[in-house]
Amino acid sequence: MNEPTTTLDDRFSDPGAAATPWDDAARTLETAELFWITTVRADGRPHMSPLVAVWLDGALHFSTGADEQKARNLRANPNVLLSTGCNQWDRGLDVVVEGEAVQVTDDEALERLADTWRTKWDGRWQFEAREGRFHHEAGSALVFSVVPTKVLAFGKGTFTHTRHLF
């Protein structure tokens, strides 16, 4: 992944604030336990739901059942937002990733992702990679990768609005 072009938006940042470094935003993506994904329904209405994701090789990866609303939405429109952060007003960092969700079907790539899920979640998420999907006790899941085109980082306490463009 190329290093992004990073800029601070002074309109929404405290006077004298510095841009959030890309390494801080990437660390937040790597360590976050919960993300919120926003997709677009066929009729144009937004759909948002929580999910777990992993950061690997410069992309966020998530899984979903083939019949879930987000999977149906992605078949028609791959554009997504994935956000994570905390619910405190005066501390922490909120990060929003914008990009296209691309289905991962290569079993070697899926096995690396399954290993990453197992490691990140101390074995609580157990996936077997085969036939271009994740398989688990309850069935199977599609896996998607989102390479960021834009990442917004919102620092709180000292308020910053940082844009990382790729």
NORVENRA-V58452 format. One record per residue. N is the residue number from 1. SS is DSSP state (@ for helix, = for strand, . for the rest). PSI is psi in whole degrees, 0 to 359 (999 if undefined). OMEGA is omega in whole degrees, -180 to 180 (NA if undefined). Layout:
# NORVENRA-V58452
n->N ss->SS psi->PSI omega->OMEGA
n->N ss->SS psi->PSI omega->OMEGA
This chain:
# NORVENRA-V58452
n->1 ss->. psi->134 omega->176
n->2 ss->. psi->151 omega->174
n->3 ss->. psi->138 omega->-179
n->4 ss->. psi->163 omega->167
n->5 ss->= psi->123 omega->-174
n->6 ss->= psi->130 omega->177
n->7 ss->= psi->148 omega->175
n->8 ss->= psi->132 omega->175
n->9 ss->. psi->103 omega->-177
n->10 ss->@ psi->335 omega->-178
n->11 ss->@ psi->331 omega->-174
n->12 ss->@ psi->18 omega->-178
n->13 ss->. psi->152 omega->176
n->14 ss->. psi->149 omega->176
n->15 ss->. psi->134 omega->178
n->16 ss->. psi->1 omega->-179
n->17 ss->. psi->153 omega->177
n->18 ss->. psi->151 omega->177
n->19 ss->. psi->146 omega->175
n->20 ss->. psi->123 omega->179
n->21 ss->. psi->148 omega->179
n->22 ss->@ psi->321 omega->-180
n->23 ss->@ psi->324 omega->178
n->24 ss->@ psi->317 omega->178
n->25 ss->@ psi->317 omega->180
n->26 ss->@ psi->321 omega->178
n->27 ss->@ psi->322 omega->177
n->28 ss->@ psi->318 omega->178
n->29 ss->@ psi->322 omega->-178
n->30 ss->@ psi->324 omega->-173
n->31 ss->@ psi->349 omega->-177
n->32 ss->. psi->139 omega->177
n->33 ss->. psi->333 omega->-176
n->34 ss->. psi->139 omega->175
n->35 ss->= psi->159 omega->170
n->36 ss->= psi->127 omega->179
n->37 ss->= psi->137 omega->175
n->38 ss->= psi->123 omega->175
n->39 ss->= psi->177 omega->-178
n->40 ss->= psi->126 omega->178
n->41 ss->. psi->164 omega->-179
n->42 ss->. psi->328 omega->-179
n->43 ss->. psi->7 omega->176
n->44 ss->. psi->351 omega->179
n->45 ss->. psi->145 omega->178
n->46 ss->= psi->155 omega->175
n->47 ss->= psi->129 omega->-179
n->48 ss->= psi->140 omega->176
n->49 ss->= psi->154 omega->178
n->50 ss->= psi->153 omega->175
n->51 ss->= psi->165 omega->172
n->52 ss->. psi->150 omega->-179
n->53 ss->= psi->163 omega->176
n->54 ss->= psi->146 omega->177
n->55 ss->= psi->120 omega->-180
n->56 ss->= psi->133 omega->176
n->57 ss->. psi->41 omega->175
n->58 ss->. psi->22 omega->179
n->59 ss->= psi->154 omega->170
n->60 ss->= psi->140 omega->-179
n->61 ss->= psi->138 omega->178
n->62 ss->= psi->164 omega->178
n->63 ss->= psi->157 omega->179
n->64 ss->= psi->152 omega->174
n->65 ss->. psi->146 omega->-177
n->66 ss->. psi->334 omega->-179
n->67 ss->. psi->2 omega->178
n->68 ss->. psi->157 omega->-177
n->69 ss->@ psi->316 omega->-178
n->70 ss->@ psi->323 omega->178
n->71 ss->@ psi->318 omega->177
n->72 ss->@ psi->318 omega->180
n->73 ss->@ psi->318 omega->-177
n->74 ss->@ psi->333 omega->177
n->75 ss->@ psi->329 omega->-179
n->76 ss->@ psi->330 omega->-176
n->77 ss->. psi->109 omega->-175
n->78 ss->. psi->358 omega->-178
n->79 ss->= psi->131 omega->-178
n->80 ss->= psi->161 omega->164
n->81 ss->= psi->137 omega->171
n->82 ss->= psi->127 omega->-178
n->83 ss->= psi->152 omega->177
n->84 ss->= psi->164 omega->179
n->85 ss->. psi->210 omega->-179
n->86 ss->. psi->166 omega->-176
n->87 ss->. psi->14 omega->177
n->88 ss->. psi->143 omega->-180
n->89 ss->. psi->323 omega->-167
n->90 ss->. psi->16 omega->176
n->91 ss->. psi->157 omega->177
n->92 ss->. psi->185 omega->-178
n->93 ss->= psi->126 omega->174
n->94 ss->= psi->137 omega->-177
n->95 ss->= psi->135 omega->179
n->96 ss->= psi->128 omega->179
n->97 ss->= psi->131 omega->176
n->98 ss->= psi->136 omega->178
n->99 ss->= psi->189 omega->178
n->100 ss->= psi->135 omega->176
n->101 ss->= psi->123 omega->-180
n->102 ss->= psi->130 omega->-179
n->103 ss->= psi->135 omega->177
n->104 ss->= psi->123 omega->-179
n->105 ss->. psi->351 omega->180
n->106 ss->. psi->122 omega->-175
n->107 ss->@ psi->327 omega->177
n->108 ss->@ psi->315 omega->178
n->109 ss->@ psi->319 omega->179
n->110 ss->@ psi->324 omega->178
n->111 ss->@ psi->319 omega->175
n->112 ss->@ psi->319 omega->179
n->113 ss->@ psi->319 omega->178
n->114 ss->@ psi->318 omega->177
n->115 ss->@ psi->320 omega->180
n->116 ss->@ psi->318 omega->177
n->117 ss->@ psi->312 omega->-179
n->118 ss->@ psi->316 omega->-178
n->119 ss->@ psi->311 omega->-177
n->120 ss->@ psi->322 omega->-173
n->121 ss->. psi->24 omega->176
n->122 ss->. psi->39 omega->176
n->123 ss->. psi->359 omega->-178
n->124 ss->. psi->334 omega->178
n->125 ss->. psi->111 omega->-178
n->126 ss->. psi->111 omega->178
n->127 ss->. psi->145 omega->170
n->128 ss->= psi->131 omega->-179
n->129 ss->= psi->117 omega->174
n->130 ss->= psi->151 omega->178
n->131 ss->. psi->34 omega->176
n->132 ss->. psi->20 omega->-180
n->133 ss->= psi->168 omega->165
n->134 ss->= psi->138 omega->174
n->135 ss->= psi->142 omega->-178
n->136 ss->= psi->180 omega->-176
n->137 ss->. psi->322 omega->-174
n->138 ss->. psi->355 omega->-179
n->139 ss->= psi->226 omega->-180
n->140 ss->= psi->165 omega->-178
n->141 ss->= psi->146 omega->171
n->142 ss->= psi->151 omega->178
n->143 ss->= psi->136 omega->-180
n->144 ss->= psi->151 omega->178
n->145 ss->= psi->137 omega->177
n->146 ss->= psi->107 omega->173
n->147 ss->= psi->123 omega->-176
n->148 ss->= psi->139 omega->166
n->149 ss->= psi->330 omega->177
n->150 ss->= psi->140 omega->174
n->151 ss->= psi->128 omega->175
n->152 ss->= psi->135 omega->178
n->153 ss->= psi->123 omega->-178
n->154 ss->= psi->102 omega->177
n->155 ss->= psi->143 omega->-178
n->156 ss->. psi->157 omega->-171
n->157 ss->. psi->280 omega->161
n->158 ss->. psi->109 omega->-170
n->159 ss->. psi->127 omega->179
n->160 ss->= psi->149 omega->175
n->161 ss->= psi->104 omega->-174
n->162 ss->= psi->138 omega->176
n->163 ss->= psi->128 omega->174
n->164 ss->= psi->113 omega->180
n->165 ss->= psi->137 omega->-179
n->166 ss->. psi->999 omega->NA
